Amino acid sequence: MPDVVQPNLDHLFIVRVWSEATGTVTWPWRGSVEHVPSGQRLHFSALADLNDFIIWRLDGPASTPTED
């Protein structure tokens, strides 16, 4: 009986956050998030966008299943 290929369920995200000087008293925060298995990246200026991206990736496959 052949081995059953299990999908990769690991998710790894790299999140970068920084503040941009705009000449105003309050500096807006910016960021990027990368889903490492797929290579997809999002640039955001609202934390809700970061949250939506992570939830969207967690609902989908982590990466393409591979055979050993």
N, C-alpha and C positions, 0 to 999 in steps of 0.2 A: 504494500500500500504506500503510495507516495506521501511524502511529508506535506502537511498543510502549511501554506505560507501565511504567517501571521502579519497583519499590518503593523507598521511602526507607530506606536502610540506616544512616542516621546515628542515633546514640544520644547523648543529652546528659543527664547526671545532675547534680543539685545536692545536695551532701551537707553537712549541718550537724551539728556535734558540740559538746556542751557538758557541763559538770559541774554537778550540782545539789547544793547544800549541804543536808545532811539532819541535821546536828548530830552526825554521827559523824566519826571521824578520816578515814576514806576516803569520798570523795564519788563516788557512782555517775555514770558517763558515760551520757548520753542522746544521741539523735540523730534526724535525719530525713533521708530521701532522697526526691528527686522526680525522676521520669522526665519530662523536659521535653516531649518530643513528645506524650505521652499525658496528661500532667497527673496521673498516678498518684503518690501519696505514701504513704510508710510511716514511722511513728515506731518507733524501736527502742531497746533497751537492751543488746543483745548484737550484737557484730560479725557473728556467724553469720547473723543476720536481714538485715543489710545485704547480705552476700554472696549470700544466697538470693534477695533481691529483684532484685539486679542480674543474676544468672544467669537468673532467670525472665524478666526483660524482654529480655535478649539473645537468648533462645530464641524470643521472639515477634516480631511486626512492630514496627518502630520507630514507625511512625505510618501513618495511612491514606495509600495512594499518591494522588498528585494528578496531574492532567493539565496539561501546559503549553499 
